[in-house]
């Protein structure tokens, strides 16, 4: 199960019956299931996306999918 949960972003969980890495294979966790680490990672990602959108006005958020995990510089 640990491998299965690692394939999704922090704060997201695998959708049963969906193939790995396919569209819709992860969904946002219910707030009651989210851990403090999940919430912190989501806030960090939101800040990262906000900064990206400031630098790329008019671009859709999905264009930022190339960004690395929030908090890393690789």
mmCIF file of the N, C-alpha and C atoms, coordinates in Angstrom:
data_MODEL
# 
_entry.id   MODEL 
# 
loop_
_atom_site.group_PDB 
_atom_site.id 
_atom_site.type_symbol 
_atom_site.label_atom_id 
_atom_site.label_alt_id 
_atom_site.label_comp_id 
_atom_site.label_asym_id 
_atom_site.label_entity_id 
_atom_site.label_seq_id 
_atom_site.pdbx_PDB_ins_code 
_atom_site.Cartn_x 
_atom_site.Cartn_y 
_atom_site.Cartn_z 
_atom_site.occupancy 
_atom_site.B_iso_or_equiv 
_atom_site.pdbx_formal_charge 
_atom_site.auth_seq_id 
_atom_site.auth_comp_id 
_atom_site.auth_asym_id 
_atom_site.auth_atom_id 
_atom_site.pdbx_PDB_model_num 
ATOM 1   N N  . UNK A 1 1  ? 0.822   -1.201 0.000   1.00 0.00 ? 1  UNK A N  1 
ATOM 2   C CA . UNK A 1 1  ? 0.000   0.000  0.000   1.00 0.00 ? 1  UNK A CA 1 
ATOM 3   C C  . UNK A 1 1  ? 0.858   1.254  0.000   1.00 0.00 ? 1  UNK A C  1 
ATOM 4   N N  . UNK A 1 2  ? 2.062   1.188  0.591   1.00 0.00 ? 2  UNK A N  1 
ATOM 5   C CA . UNK A 1 2  ? 2.926   2.362  0.638   1.00 0.00 ? 2  UNK A CA 1 
ATOM 6   C C  . UNK A 1 2  ? 3.303   2.821  -0.764  1.00 0.00 ? 2  UNK A C  1 
ATOM 7   N N  . UNK A 1 3  ? 3.607   1.875  -1.659  1.00 0.00 ? 3  UNK A N  1 
ATOM 8   C CA . UNK A 1 3  ? 3.935   2.239  -3.034  1.00 0.00 ? 3  UNK A CA 1 
ATOM 9   C C  . UNK A 1 3  ? 2.742   2.906  -3.704  1.00 0.00 ? 3  UNK A C  1 
ATOM 10  N N  . UNK A 1 4  ? 1.563   2.390  -3.444  1.00 0.00 ? 4  UNK A N  1 
ATOM 11  C CA . UNK A 1 4  ? 0.361   2.910  -4.073  1.00 0.00 ? 4  UNK A CA 1 
ATOM 12  C C  . UNK A 1 4  ? 0.095   4.358  -3.659  1.00 0.00 ? 4  UNK A C  1 
ATOM 13  N N  . UNK A 1 5  ? 0.301   4.687  -2.369  1.00 0.00 ? 5  UNK A N  1 
ATOM 14  C CA . UNK A 1 5  ? 0.029   6.040  -1.910  1.00 0.00 ? 5  UNK A CA 1 
ATOM 15  C C  . UNK A 1 5  ? 1.116   7.013  -2.359  1.00 0.00 ? 5  UNK A C  1 
ATOM 16  N N  . UNK A 1 6  ? 2.340   6.530  -2.655  1.00 0.00 ? 6  UNK A N  1 
ATOM 17  C CA . UNK A 1 6  ? 3.425   7.400  -3.084  1.00 0.00 ? 6  UNK A CA 1 
ATOM 18  C C  . UNK A 1 6  ? 3.254   7.885  -4.517  1.00 0.00 ? 6  UNK A C  1 
ATOM 19  N N  . UNK A 1 7  ? 2.387   7.259  -5.281  1.00 0.00 ? 7  UNK A N  1 
ATOM 20  C CA . UNK A 1 7  ? 2.245   7.674  -6.679  1.00 0.00 ? 7  UNK A CA 1 
ATOM 21  C C  . UNK A 1 7  ? 1.426   8.955  -6.816  1.00 0.00 ? 7  UNK A C  1 
ATOM 22  N N  . UNK A 1 8  ? 0.766   9.376  -5.749  1.00 0.00 ? 8  UNK A N  1 
ATOM 23  C CA . UNK A 1 8  ? -0.048  10.594 -5.766  1.00 0.00 ? 8  UNK A CA 1 
ATOM 24  C C  . UNK A 1 8  ? 0.668   11.711 -5.006  1.00 0.00 ? 8  UNK A C  1 
ATOM 25  N N  . UNK A 1 9  ? 0.308   12.940 -5.321  1.00 0.00 ? 9  UNK A N  1 
ATOM 26  C CA . UNK A 1 9  ? 0.843   14.098 -4.605  1.00 0.00 ? 9  UNK A CA 1 
ATOM 27  C C  . UNK A 1 9  ? 0.442   14.017 -3.146  1.00 0.00 ? 9  UNK A C  1 
ATOM 28  N N  . UNK A 1 10 ? 1.194   14.679 -2.251  1.00 0.00 ? 10 UNK A N  1 
ATOM 29  C CA . UNK A 1 10 ? 0.768   14.731 -0.846  1.00 0.00 ? 10 UNK A CA 1 
ATOM 30  C C  . UNK A 1 10 ? -0.626  15.358 -0.762  1.00 0.00 ? 10 UNK A C  1 
ATOM 31  N N  . UNK A 1 11 ? -1.486  14.763 0.038   1.00 0.00 ? 11 UNK A N  1 
ATOM 32  C CA . UNK A 1 11 ? -2.849  15.262 0.176   1.00 0.00 ? 11 UNK A CA 1 
ATOM 33  C C  . UNK A 1 11 ? -3.815  14.620 -0.795  1.00 0.00 ? 11 UNK A C  1 
ATOM 34  N N  . UNK A 1 12 ? -3.310  13.721 -1.636  1.00 0.00 ? 12 UNK A N  1 
ATOM 35  C CA . UNK A 1 12 ? -4.139  13.008 -2.603  1.00 0.00 ? 12 UNK A CA 1 
ATOM 36  C C  . UNK A 1 12 ? -4.042  11.520 -2.340  1.00 0.00 ? 12 UNK A C  1 
ATOM 37  N N  . UNK A 1 13 ? -5.041  10.778 -2.764  1.00 0.00 ? 13 UNK A N  1 
ATOM 38  C CA . UNK A 1 13 ? -5.059  9.333  -2.573  1.00 0.00 ? 13 UNK A CA 1 
ATOM 39  C C  . UNK A 1 13 ? -5.427  8.644  -3.878  1.00 0.00 ? 13 UNK A C  1 
ATOM 40  N N  . UNK A 1 14 ? -4.972  7.400  -4.058  1.00 0.00 ? 14 UNK A N  1 
ATOM 41  C CA . UNK A 1 14 ? -5.297  6.656  -5.284  1.00 0.00 ? 14 UNK A CA 1 
ATOM 42  C C  . UNK A 1 14 ? -6.796  6.379  -5.396  1.00 0.00 ? 14 UNK A C  1 
ATOM 43  N N  . UNK A 1 15 ? -7.306  6.397  -6.611  1.00 0.00 ? 15 UNK A N  1 
ATOM 44  C CA . UNK A 1 15 ? -8.701  6.066  -6.885  1.00 0.00 ? 15 UNK A CA 1 
ATOM 45  C C  . UNK A 1 15 ? -8.756  4.576  -7.206  1.00 0.00 ? 15 UNK A C  1 
ATOM 46  N N  . UNK A 1 16 ? -9.545  3.811  -6.440  1.00 0.00 ? 16 UNK A N  1 
ATOM 47  C CA . UNK A 1 16 ? -9.635  2.376  -6.711  1.00 0.00 ? 16 UNK A CA 1 
ATOM 48  C C  . UNK A 1 16 ? -10.150 2.109  -8.129  1.00 0.00 ? 16 UNK A C  1 
ATOM 49  N N  . UNK A 1 17 ? -9.530  1.151  -8.791  1.00 0.00 ? 17 UNK A N  1 
ATOM 50  C CA . UNK A 1 17 ? -9.966  0.755  -10.123 1.00 0.00 ? 17 UNK A CA 1 
ATOM 51  C C  . UNK A 1 17 ? -9.356  1.539  -11.269 1.00 0.00 ? 17 UNK A C  1 
ATOM 52  N N  . UNK A 1 18 ? -8.622  2.595  -10.975 1.00 0.00 ? 18 UNK A N  1 
ATOM 53  C CA . UNK A 1 18 ? -7.981  3.387  -12.032 1.00 0.00 ? 18 UNK A CA 1 
ATOM 54  C C  . UNK A 1 18 ? -6.531  2.935  -12.193 1.00 0.00 ? 18 UNK A C  1 
ATOM 55  N N  . UNK A 1 19 ? -6.064  2.786  -13.417 1.00 0.00 ? 19 UNK A N  1 
ATOM 56  C CA . UNK A 1 19 ? -4.655  2.414  -13.624 1.00 0.00 ? 19 UNK A CA 1 
ATOM 57  C C  . UNK A 1 19 ? -3.717  3.519  -13.117 1.00 0.00 ? 19 UNK A C  1 
ATOM 58  N N  . UNK A 1 20 ? -2.557  3.118  -12.617 1.00 0.00 ? 20 UNK A N  1 
ATOM 59  C CA . UNK A 1 20 ? -1.579  4.093  -12.135 1.00 0.00 ? 20 UNK A CA 1 
ATOM 60  C C  . UNK A 1 20 ? -1.216  5.097  -13.218 1.00 0.00 ? 20 UNK A C  1 
ATOM 61  N N  . UNK A 1 21 ? -1.046  6.324  -12.821 1.00 0.00 ? 21 UNK A N  1 
ATOM 62  C CA . UNK A 1 21 ? -0.581  7.417  -13.673 1.00 0.00 ? 21 UNK A CA 1 
ATOM 63  C C  . UNK A 1 21 ? -1.548  7.770  -14.803 1.00 0.00 ? 21 UNK A C  1 
ATOM 64  N N  . UNK A 1 22 ? -2.767  7.269  -14.763 1.00 0.00 ? 22 UNK A N  1 
ATOM 65  C CA . UNK A 1 22 ? -3.748  7.668  -15.763 1.00 0.00 ? 22 UNK A CA 1 
ATOM 66  C C  . UNK A 1 22 ? -4.501  8.883  -15.235 1.00 0.00 ? 22 UNK A C  1 
ATOM 67  N N  . UNK A 1 23 ? -5.136  9.594  -16.127 1.00 0.00 ? 23 UNK A N  1 
ATOM 68  C CA . UNK A 1 23 ? -5.883  10.773 -15.729 1.00 0.00 ? 23 UNK A CA 1 
ATOM 69  C C  . UNK A 1 23 ? -6.990  10.366 -14.764 1.00 0.00 ? 23 UNK A C  1 
ATOM 70  N N  . UNK A 1 24 ? -7.090  11.065 -13.638 1.00 0.00 ? 24 UNK A N  1 
ATOM 71  C CA . UNK A 1 24 ? -8.113  10.761 -12.648 1.00 0.00 ? 24 UNK A CA 1 
ATOM 72  C C  . UNK A 1 24 ? -7.752  9.617  -11.724 1.00 0.00 ? 24 UNK A C  1 
ATOM 73  N N  . UNK A 1 25 ? -6.470  9.187  -11.726 1.00 0.00 ? 25 UNK A N  1 
ATOM 74  C CA . UNK A 1 25 ? -6.086  8.056  -10.883 1.00 0.00 ? 25 UNK A CA 1 
ATOM 75  C C  . UNK A 1 25 ? -5.827  8.462  -9.433  1.00 0.00 ? 25 UNK A C  1 
ATOM 76  N N  . UNK A 1 26 ? -5.768  9.764  -9.164  1.00 0.00 ? 26 UNK A N  1 
ATOM 77  C CA . UNK A 1 26 ? -5.614  10.265 -7.795  1.00 0.00 ? 26 UNK A CA 1 
ATOM 78  C C  . UNK A 1 26 ? -6.698  11.309 -7.531  1.00 0.00 ? 26 UNK A C  1 
ATOM 79  N N  . UNK A 1 27 ? -7.168  11.346 -6.294  1.00 0.00 ? 27 UNK A N  1 
ATOM 80  C CA . UNK A 1 27 ? -8.169  12.341 -5.915  1.00 0.00 ? 27 UNK A CA 1 
ATOM 81  C C  . UNK A 1 27 ? -7.739  12.973 -4.607  1.00 0.00 ? 27 UNK A C  1 
ATOM 82  N N  . UNK A 1 28 ? -8.229  14.187 -4.370  1.00 0.00 ? 28 UNK A N  1 
ATOM 83  C CA . UNK A 1 28 ? -7.893  14.900 -3.152  1.00 0.00 ? 28 UNK A CA 1 
ATOM 84  C C  . UNK A 1 28 ? -8.485  14.173 -1.957  1.00 0.00 ? 28 UNK A C  1 
ATOM 85  N N  . UNK A 1 29 ? -7.695  14.059 -0.887  1.00 0.00 ? 29 UNK A N  1 
ATOM 86  C CA . UNK A 1 29 ? -8.177  13.407 0.331   1.00 0.00 ? 29 UNK A CA 1 
ATOM 87  C C  . UNK A 1 29 ? -9.229  14.282 1.006   1.00 0.00 ? 29 UNK A C  1 
ATOM 88  N N  . UNK A 1 30 ? -10.120 13.648 1.730   1.00 0.00 ? 30 UNK A N  1 
ATOM 89  C CA . UNK A 1 30 ? -11.078 14.385 2.551   1.00 0.00 ? 30 UNK A CA 1 
ATOM 90  C C  . UNK A 1 30 ? -10.297 15.118 3.634   1.00 0.00 ? 30 UNK A C  1 
ATOM 91  N N  . UNK A 1 31 ? -10.733 16.326 4.017   1.00 0.00 ? 31 UNK A N  1 
ATOM 92  C CA . UNK A 1 31 ? -9.991  17.072 5.051   1.00 0.00 ? 31 UNK A CA 1 
ATOM 93  C C  . UNK A 1 31 ? -9.776  16.265 6.331   1.00 0.00 ? 31 UNK A C  1 
ATOM 94  N N  . UNK A 1 32 ? -10.708 15.397 6.669   1.00 0.00 ? 32 UNK A N  1 
ATOM 95  C CA . UNK A 1 32 ? -10.561 14.595 7.885   1.00 0.00 ? 32 UNK A CA 1 
ATOM 96  C C  . UNK A 1 32 ? -9.455  13.551 7.753   1.00 0.00 ? 32 UNK A C  1 
ATOM 97  N N  . UNK A 1 33 ? -9.094  13.157 6.522   1.00 0.00 ? 33 UNK A N  1 
ATOM 98  C CA . UNK A 1 33 ? -8.042  12.158 6.294   1.00 0.00 ? 33 UNK A CA 1 
ATOM 99  C C  . UNK A 1 33 ? -6.673  12.799 6.088   1.00 0.00 ? 33 UNK A C  1 
ATOM 100 N N  . UNK A 1 34 ? -6.626  14.089 5.810   1.00 0.00 ? 34 UNK A N  1 
ATOM 101 C CA . UNK A 1 34 ? -5.359  14.760 5.539   1.00 0.00 ? 34 UNK A CA 1 
ATOM 102 C C  . UNK A 1 34 ? -4.553  14.937 6.820   1.00 0.00 ? 34 UNK A C  1 
ATOM 103 N N  . UNK A 1 35 ? -3.267  14.670 6.719   1.00 0.00 ? 35 UNK A N  1 
ATOM 104 C CA . UNK A 1 35 ? -2.366  14.865 7.855   1.00 0.00 ? 35 UNK A CA 1 
ATOM 105 C C  . UNK A 1 35 ? -1.828  16.291 7.829   1.00 0.00 ? 35 UNK A C  1 
ATOM 106 N N  . UNK A 1 36 ? -1.165  16.668 8.892   1.00 0.00 ? 36 UNK A N  1 
ATOM 107 C CA . UNK A 1 36 ? -0.556  18.002 8.948   1.00 0.00 ? 36 UNK A CA 1 
ATOM 108 C C  . UNK A 1 36 ? 0.484   18.158 7.840   1.00 0.00 ? 36 UNK A C  1 
ATOM 109 N N  . UNK A 1 37 ? 1.226   17.090 7.558   1.00 0.00 ? 37 UNK A N  1 
ATOM 110 C CA . UNK A 1 37 ? 2.233   17.135 6.489   1.00 0.00 ? 37 UNK A CA 1 
ATOM 111 C C  . UNK A 1 37 ? 1.565   17.323 5.131   1.00 0.00 ? 37 UNK A C  1 
ATOM 112 N N  . UNK A 1 38 ? 0.415   16.668 4.916   1.00 0.00 ? 38 UNK A N  1 
ATOM 113 C CA . UNK A 1 38 ? -0.326  16.832 3.663   1.00 0.00 ? 38 UNK A CA 1 
ATOM 114 C C  . UNK A 1 38 ? -0.766  18.281 3.492   1.00 0.00 ? 38 UNK A C  1 
ATOM 115 N N  . UNK A 1 39 ? -1.290  18.855 4.551   1.00 0.00 ? 39 UNK A N  1 
ATOM 116 C CA . UNK A 1 39 ? -1.775  20.239 4.492   1.00 0.00 ? 39 UNK A CA 1 
ATOM 117 C C  . UNK A 1 39 ? -0.630  21.211 4.226   1.00 0.00 ? 39 UNK A C  1 
ATOM 118 N N  . UNK A 1 40 ? 0.519   20.966 4.869   1.00 0.00 ? 40 UNK A N  1 
ATOM 119 C CA . UNK A 1 40 ? 1.679   21.827 4.655   1.00 0.00 ? 40 UNK A CA 1 
ATOM 120 C C  . UNK A 1 40 ? 2.165   21.732 3.205   1.00 0.00 ? 40 UNK A C  1 
ATOM 121 N N  . UNK A 1 41 ? 2.200   20.521 2.660   1.00 0.00 ? 41 UNK A N  1 
ATOM 122 C CA . UNK A 1 41 ? 2.628   20.323 1.279   1.00 0.00 ? 41 UNK A CA 1 
ATOM 123 C C  . UNK A 1 41 ? 1.662   20.996 0.304   1.00 0.00 ? 41 UNK A C  1 
ATOM 124 N N  . UNK A 1 42 ? 0.367   20.923 0.583   1.00 0.00 ? 42 UNK A N  1 
ATOM 125 C CA . UNK A 1 42 ? -0.622  21.558 -0.285  1.00 0.00 ? 42 UNK A CA 1 
ATOM 126 C C  . UNK A 1 42 ? -0.470  23.074 -0.260  1.00 0.00 ? 42 UNK A C  1 
ATOM 127 N N  . UNK A 1 43 ? -0.225  23.637 0.927   1.00 0.00 ? 43 UNK A N  1 
ATOM 128 C CA . UNK A 1 43 ? -0.024  25.079 1.025   1.00 0.00 ? 43 UNK A CA 1 
ATOM 129 C C  . UNK A 1 43 ? 1.233   25.506 0.271   1.00 0.00 ? 43 UNK A C  1 
ATOM 130 N N  . UNK A 1 44 ? 2.279   24.711 0.394   1.00 0.00 ? 44 UNK A N  1 
ATOM 131 C CA . UNK A 1 44 ? 3.524   25.006 -0.310  1.00 0.00 ? 44 UNK A CA 1 
ATOM 132 C C  . UNK A 1 44 ? 3.314   24.963 -1.820  1.00 0.00 ? 44 UNK A C  1 
ATOM 133 N N  . UNK A 1 45 ? 2.569   23.968 -2.298  1.00 0.00 ? 45 UNK A N  1 
ATOM 134 C CA . UNK A 1 45 ? 2.283   23.840 -3.736  1.00 0.00 ? 45 UNK A CA 1 
ATOM 135 C C  . UNK A 1 45 ? 1.435   25.012 -4.221  1.00 0.00 ? 45 UNK A C  1 
ATOM 136 N N  . UNK A 1 46 ? 0.452   25.416 -3.425  1.00 0.00 ? 46 UNK A N  1 
ATOM 137 C CA . UNK A 1 46 ? -0.389  26.552 -3.821  1.00 0.00 ? 46 UNK A CA 1 
ATOM 138 C C  . UNK A 1 46 ? 0.439   27.822 -3.949  1.00 0.00 ? 46 UNK A C  1 
ATOM 139 N N  . UNK A 1 47 ? 1.365   28.038 -3.008  1.00 0.00 ? 47 UNK A N  1 
ATOM 140 C CA . UNK A 1 47 ? 2.247   29.211 -3.091  1.00 0.00 ? 47 UNK A CA 1 
ATOM 141 C C  . UNK A 1 47 ? 3.121   29.138 -4.331  1.00 0.00 ? 47 UNK A C  1 
ATOM 142 N N  . UNK A 1 48 ? 3.641   27.934 -4.620  1.00 0.00 ? 48 UNK A N  1 
ATOM 143 C CA . UNK A 1 48 ? 4.480   27.738 -5.802  1.00 0.00 ? 48 UNK A CA 1 
ATOM 144 C C  . UNK A 1 48 ? 3.689   28.075 -7.067  1.00 0.00 ? 48 UNK A C  1 
ATOM 145 N N  . UNK A 1 49 ? 2.449   27.597 -7.154  1.00 0.00 ? 49 UNK A N  1 
ATOM 146 C CA . UNK A 1 49 ? 1.623   27.867 -8.332  1.00 0.00 ? 49 UNK A CA 1 
ATOM 147 C C  . UNK A 1 49 ? 1.258   29.343 -8.434  1.00 0.00 ? 49 UNK A C  1 
ATOM 148 N N  . UNK A 1 50 ? 1.004   29.986 -7.289  1.00 0.00 ? 50 UNK A N  1 
ATOM 149 C CA . UNK A 1 50 ? 0.700   31.420 -7.299  1.00 0.00 ? 50 UNK A CA 1 
ATOM 150 C C  . UNK A 1 50 ? 1.882   32.223 -7.830  1.00 0.00 ? 50 UNK A C  1 
ATOM 151 N N  . UNK A 1 51 ? 3.105   31.877 -7.377  1.00 0.00 ? 51 UNK A N  1 
ATOM 152 C CA . UNK A 1 51 ? 4.312   32.572 -7.878  1.00 0.00 ? 51 UNK A CA 1 
ATOM 153 C C  . UNK A 1 51 ? 4.473   32.342 -9.372  1.00 0.00 ? 51 UNK A C  1 
ATOM 154 N N  . UNK A 1 52 ? 4.222   31.095 -9.806  1.00 0.00 ? 52 UNK A N  1 
ATOM 155 C CA . UNK A 1 52 ? 4.356   30.777 -11.227 1.00 0.00 ? 52 UNK A CA 1 
ATOM 156 C C  . UNK A 1 52 ? 3.365   31.587 -12.048 1.00 0.00 ? 52 UNK A C  1 
ATOM 157 N N  . UNK A 1 53 ? 2.139   31.693 -11.562 1.00 0.00 ? 53 UNK A N  1 
ATOM 158 C CA . UNK A 1 53 ? 1.134   32.442 -12.326 1.00 0.00 ? 53 UNK A CA 1 
ATOM 159 C C  . UNK A 1 53 ? 1.446   33.930 -12.376 1.00 0.00 ? 53 UNK A C  1 
ATOM 160 N N  . UNK A 1 54 ? 2.063   34.466 -11.333 1.00 0.00 ? 54 UNK A N  1 
ATOM 161 C CA . UNK A 1 54 ? 2.482   35.874 -11.360 1.00 0.00 ? 54 UNK A CA 1 
ATOM 162 C C  . UNK A 1 54 ? 3.517   36.096 -12.457 1.00 0.00 ? 54 UNK A C  1 
ATOM 163 N N  . UNK A 1 55 ? 4.389   35.121 -12.664 1.00 0.00 ? 55 UNK A N  1 
ATOM 164 C CA . UNK A 1 55 ? 5.430   35.229 -13.676 1.00 0.00 ? 55 UNK A CA 1 
ATOM 165 C C  . UNK A 1 55 ? 4.914   34.922 -15.083 1.00 0.00 ? 55 UNK A C  1 
ATOM 166 N N  . UNK A 1 56 ? 3.768   34.226 -15.175 1.00 0.00 ? 56 UNK A N  1 
ATOM 167 C CA . UNK A 1 56 ? 3.200   33.828 -16.464 1.00 0.00 ? 56 UNK A CA 1 
ATOM 168 C C  . UNK A 1 56 ? 1.723   34.237 -16.534 1.00 0.00 ? 56 UNK A C  1 
ATOM 169 N N  . UNK A 1 57 ? 1.453   35.530 -16.536 1.00 0.00 ? 57 UNK A N  1 
ATOM 170 C CA . UNK A 1 57 ? 0.049   35.962 -16.544 1.00 0.00 ? 57 UNK A CA 1 
ATOM 171 C C  . UNK A 1 57 ? -0.677  35.475 -17.800 1.00 0.00 ? 57 UNK A C  1 
ATOM 172 N N  . UNK A 1 58 ? -1.898  35.058 -17.608 1.00 0.00 ? 58 UNK A N  1 
ATOM 173 C CA . UNK A 1 58 ? -2.712  34.603 -18.726 1.00 0.00 ? 58 UNK A CA 1 
ATOM 174 C C  . UNK A 1 58 ? -2.541  33.134 -19.076 1.00 0.00 ? 58 UNK A C  1 
ATOM 175 N N  . UNK A 1 59 ? -1.544  32.481 -18.487 1.00 0.00 ? 59 UNK A N  1 
ATOM 176 C CA . UNK A 1 59 ? -1.336  31.055 -18.758 1.00 0.00 ? 59 UNK A CA 1 
ATOM 177 C C  . UNK A 1 59 ? -2.214  30.221 -17.820 1.00 0.00 ? 59 UNK A C  1 
ATOM 178 N N  . UNK A 1 60 ? -2.758  29.111 -18.316 1.00 0.00 ? 60 UNK A N  1 
ATOM 179 C CA . UNK A 1 60 ? -3.557  28.259 -17.437 1.00 0.00 ? 60 UNK A CA 1 
ATOM 180 C C  . UNK A 1 60 ? -2.662  27.536 -16.427 1.00 0.00 ? 60 UNK A C  1 
ATOM 181 N N  . UNK A 1 61 ? -3.223  27.205 -15.253 1.00 0.00 ? 61 UNK A N  1 
ATOM 182 C CA . UNK A 1 61 ? -2.438  26.524 -14.216 1.00 0.00 ? 61 UNK A CA 1 
ATOM 183 C C  . UNK A 1 61 ? -1.888  25.197 -14.698 1.00 0.00 ? 61 UNK A C  1 
ATOM 184 N N  . UNK A 1 62 ? -2.615  24.529 -15.584 1.00 0.00 ? 62 UNK A N  1 
ATOM 185 C CA . UNK A 1 62 ? -2.141  23.222 -16.048 1.00 0.00 ? 62 UNK A CA 1 
ATOM 186 C C  . UNK A 1 62 ? -0.819  23.335 -16.813 1.00 0.00 ? 62 UNK A C  1 
ATOM 187 N N  . UNK A 1 63 ? -0.472  24.527 -17.274 1.00 0.00 ? 63 UNK A N  1 
ATOM 188 C CA . UNK A 1 63 ? 0.801   24.718 -17.959 1.00 0.00 ? 63 UNK A CA 1 
ATOM 189 C C  . UNK A 1 63 ? 1.973   24.639 -16.979 1.00 0.00 ? 63 UNK A C  1 
ATOM 190 N N  . UNK A 1 64 ? 1.685   24.660 -15.674 1.00 0.00 ? 64 UNK A N  1 
ATOM 191 C CA . UNK A 1 64 ? 2.734   24.589 -14.657 1.00 0.00 ? 64 UNK A CA 1 
ATOM 192 C C  . UNK A 1 64 ? 2.996   23.161 -14.204 1.00 0.00 ? 64 UNK A C  1 
ATOM 193 N N  . UNK A 1 65 ? 2.460   22.182 -14.911 1.00 0.00 ? 65 UNK A N  1 
ATOM 194 C CA . UNK A 1 65 ? 2.611   20.798 -14.470 1.00 0.00 ? 65 UNK A CA 1 
ATOM 195 C C  . UNK A 1 65 ? 4.055   20.308 -14.524 1.00 0.00 ? 65 UNK A C  1 
ATOM 196 N N  . UNK A 1 66 ? 4.918   21.026 -15.221 1.00 0.00 ? 66 UNK A N  1 
ATOM 197 C CA . UNK A 1 66 ? 6.324   20.641 -15.309 1.00 0.00 ? 66 UNK A CA 1 
ATOM 198 C C  . UNK A 1 66 ? 7.108   20.977 -14.039 1.00 0.00 ? 66 UNK A C  1 
ATOM 199 N N  . UNK A 1 67 ? 6.537   21.783 -13.156 1.00 0.00 ? 67 UNK A N  1 
ATOM 200 C CA . UNK A 1 67 ? 7.246   22.196 -11.959 1.00 0.00 ? 67 UNK A CA 1 
ATOM 201 C C  . UNK A 1 67 ? 7.543   20.995 -11.063 1.00 0.00 ? 67 UNK A C  1 
ATOM 202 N N  . UNK A 1 68 ? 8.689   21.054 -10.413 1.00 0.00 ? 68 UNK A N  1 
ATOM 203 C CA . UNK A 1 68 ? 9.067   19.997 -9.489  1.00 0.00 ? 68 UNK A CA 1 
ATOM 204 C C  . UNK A 1 68 ? 8.253   20.110 -8.219  1.00 0.00 ? 68 UNK A C  1 
ATOM 205 N N  . UNK A 1 69 ? 8.332   19.101 -7.387  1.00 0.00 ? 69 UNK A N  1 
ATOM 206 C CA . UNK A 1 69 ? 7.639   19.081 -6.107  1.00 0.00 ? 69 UNK A CA 1 
ATOM 207 C C  . UNK A 1 69 ? 7.997   20.360 -5.344  1.00 0.00 ? 69 UNK A C  1 
ATOM 208 N N  . UNK A 1 70 ? 6.985   20.989 -4.767  1.00 0.00 ? 70 UNK A N  1 
ATOM 209 C CA . UNK A 1 70 ? 7.199   22.224 -4.027  1.00 0.00 ? 70 UNK A CA 1 
ATOM 210 C C  . UNK A 1 70 ? 8.235   22.018 -2.926  1.00 0.00 ? 70 UNK A C  1 
ATOM 211 N N  . UNK A 1 71 ? 9.143   22.971 -2.779  1.00 0.00 ? 71 UNK A N  1 
ATOM 212 C CA . UNK A 1 71 ? 10.161  22.866 -1.762  1.00 0.00 ? 71 UNK A CA 1 
ATOM 213 C C  . UNK A 1 71 ? 11.463  22.262 -2.246  1.00 0.00 ? 71 UNK A C  1 
ATOM 214 N N  . UNK A 1 72 ? 11.505  21.768 -3.481  1.00 0.00 ? 72 UNK A N  1 
ATOM 215 C CA . UNK A 1 72 ? 12.737  21.216 -4.033  1.00 0.00 ? 72 UNK A CA 1 
ATOM 216 C C  . UNK A 1 72 ? 13.200  22.109 -5.175  1.00 0.00 ? 72 UNK A C  1 
ATOM 217 N N  . UNK A 1 73 ? 14.472  22.073 -5.445  1.00 0.00 ? 73 UNK A N  1 
ATOM 218 C CA . UNK A 1 73 ? 15.009  22.933 -6.509  1.00 0.00 ? 73 UNK A CA 1 
ATOM 219 C C  . UNK A 1 73 ? 15.617  22.121 -7.630  1.00 0.00 ? 73 UNK A C  1 
ATOM 220 N N  . UNK A 1 74 ? 15.285  20.851 -7.747  1.00 0.00 ? 74 UNK A N  1 
ATOM 221 C CA . UNK A 1 74 ? 15.868  20.035 -8.817  1.00 0.00 ? 74 UNK A CA 1 
ATOM 222 C C  . UNK A 1 74 ? 15.042  20.084 -10.058 1.00 0.00 ? 74 UNK A C  1 
# 
